[in-house]
Amino acid sequence: MTRIAALDSGTYYHHRTLYEPRYRDAFDEIVYAPALGEADLSAVDVLVVSCRTDPSVLTPHRRVFADFLGAGGTVVAMGSTGPHQWLPDVVWHDTETNFWWWKEGGSLGLSVTTPDHPLFGAISLEDATWHYHGYFDPPEGAVPLISAEGRGPILYEDRVTTPGTLLVTSLDPMYHHGSHFMPATTRFLDGFLPFLRQYGRT
């Protein structure tokens, strides 16, 4: 069975997402992010780097991520974690945030890029539609999953850069679910977290 660990930075939104009953069974281990270097990840298949974990907490553990990926693990880098600072070959672009996309005539210009990917048996584009804070230039051979028109992917899969797998996104559902607003983010987690059980180790 796929074993999933998630990083906890001690924020209220991490607490609600990781510890309250709705998603508690989605995680086999919860690791305090600053203590990641002391954690035993040998039995973990998927490591979720929770939304808005400060990159300054993650960058000292670059070697932990590299070793985990080198052993075939899956790292899920959620939004606002600065993955370009602690993961290989991640190229990030900040953008202005469109907070008014939901008004009449508004649009984020998002589209599903690879509709046959198994993720989209678990979530819909509507479940992944809320304001985003940037986009990526994925490495050659990576698979864009959701993209912003005229920009680039806001969610992609990389099975080429390391022996493991990277799922990298600029979406931050844990923050919004944990803050009790943006219903799409809860729907996203309702589908995405069970999907990770099936996704597993490369």
Secondary structure, DSSP 8 states (H G I E B T S, - for coil): ---EEEEE-S-HHHHHHHHSHHHHTT-SEEEEGGGGGG---TT-SEEEE-TT--HHHHGGGHHHHHHHHHTT-EEEE-TTS-GGGTSTT--EEE----TTTTSTT----EEES-TTSGGGGT--TGGG-S---EEE---TT-EEEEEETTS-EEEEEESSSSSSEEEEES--HHHHHHTT--HHHHHHHHHHHHHHHHH---
